[in-house]
């Protein structure tokens, strides 16, 4: 019994799994994200433009944020523990992103309605974009397959104000990722200035 409790505690602290119905999904995305897409977006390449619906039903395009730094993060699924932790950390740090002239955009294959419910439940006010067709997730090399279902792999792209990808993160660990991105943004902005 004690060994089981210790195992559960270690699991929840180290990889963000939970006792709900989705621990295998969270474990899979915490451990690796073998993408099925041949597309590879590398640092220094032009970020592919797109338009997707957000949680409030408005269309959001990458182009409309030209002149700002963009943190474009892909995540597997609304309402799962690791994705909730990652979103909460981006929300917590939103003022710091704003001071750096940066916006955070999250993308998953969930619907706009799912995003709307997720934002309401978790108190999120940055844009979550619905890529139900998988087109954008595929363009960014972030489409993965798990047990016959497609998901967005946990990848993040920092895009500069001219639309060039400056930093790429694959297989993101949700816990400290927002701070990692803020640190990278500071370094990138210093080197450009």
N, C-alpha and C positions, 0 to 999 in steps of 0.2 A: 504494500500500500504506500509506504513512504517513498519507495523507489519510483512508483508511478507518479506521485505528486512532484518529486524532484524532476523527473523527465518532462512533465507538463510545464513546470516553471522554466526549465532551461530552454525548452522549445519556444515558449512564448517570448522569452527575453532575447534569444539569439536569432530567430528567423521570422518572427511575426506571425506564427500560426495561431490559430484560435481553436476553441472547442465547438465552434459552429459547424455548419455543413460544408465549409469551404477550406478546411486546412490543407487538403492535398493540392488545391489550386495555389494557395499562398506559398506552400513549401516548394512547389515546382517553380514558381516565378522568383522565389528568393534564391533558389539554388542555381538555376540557369535559364536561359531563354534562347534556345536554339531557334533561330528564325528560319522561316521557310522561304523568305524573299531573297532573290539574288541582288536586290538593290542595296548598295552600301553608300550611305551618306558620310563623307569624310570631312574632317576639319579642312577649311579652305574652300569647300565647294559651295556653290549657290544653293540656298535652301529652296526646295520645290514649293511653289506657291499653291495655295488651295483655298477653298471656301467650304466651311462646314457649319451646320446649325449648332447653336449653343443651348444651354439649359433653359434659356428664356425664349427660345425659338428664333432669335435673330441670327442672321448669317454672319459669320466671322471669317475674314480672310487674313492671311499672313500679310498681304500687301497693305492693309489698313494700319498696320503697326510699323510701317517703314519709318525710320527715324528714332525708333526705340529699340532697346535690347529685348529679345524675346527668349523666354525659357519655355521651350516646347517639350512637354513631358508626356510620354505614352505610358499607360498603366492598364493592367488586365481587366479589372471589374469593379464597378461601384459596390459599396457596402461590404467589401471584404476587408479584413483587418489590416493587412499591409498597405492597401490602397488608401484606407482611411487615415492611417498614420501619416503616410506621405502627403496627402491632401491637407491634413491639419497643420503639418509643419510649414507647407507653403503658405497657408492662410495666416499662421502665426507670424511669419516673416514678411507679410505683404507690404508693410510700411517700409521695410528695408529695401525691397525691390523697387518700390516707387521712388525712393531717394536715389537709386541707381538708374533711373529712367528705364526701368524694365517692367515687362508684364509677364505673367505666368499664364500659360494656356495648357490645359490638360486634355488629352485625347484618349478615348477608349472606343470599343465597338458597341458600347451600350447606347440606348436611344436617348434623345433629348429629354423625354419624360423621366427616364431613370436618373439622368443627371440632375433634373430639377428636384426630384425627391431626395437624392443624395445630398445636394447642396442645402436643401431646407433642413434635413435631419442633422447635418453636420455643421451648419453655419458657415458654409463656404460662399464667398462672393466673387471669386475670380472665375474666368470662363472655363467651362468644361465643354468639350466639343464632341459631337456624336459622329463617328465614322462607321455607320452601319454597313456601308458598302465595302469596307476595308481598303478603299483606294488610297487614302492618305497614309494609313498605317503601312501599307505595302510600299508606297513611294519612299518612305523613311526607313525601310528595311526592318520594320518592327512587328511584322505579322508572324505569329507563332501558332503552332497547333499542339493541343494537349488533349489526349484521349478523344480524338475525332472532332474536337471543337476548336474554333479559331479565337484567339485573344490577341490583344496588343501586348508585346513584350515590354518590360519595364526599362525603357530607354529615355534619355533626355538629351536635348540639343540646345545649346546656347547659340543664338543667332544675333549677329551684330546689327546696328541700325541700317546698314546698306544691304542686308539680306544674305550675308555670308555666314555659314556655320563656322563658329570659332571653337566650340568644345563639344565633344560627344561622350556620353556616358552610356555604357551597356551594362545590363545585369545589375541595375541599381538596387542598393539596399535602402529601403524606405526611411529608416530611423533618422539618420543624420544627413540625408541627401540635400535638404534645403540649405543647410549651413555650408555644405560642400560647394553647392552652386553659387551661393553668395560670395564665398571666398574666391572662386574662379572668376566671377564677374568683376570683382575688385581688381584682380591681377590683370584681366583682359583690358579693363578700362584704363589702368595705369600704363600698360604697354602701348595703347593706342594714343594716349594723351601726350 
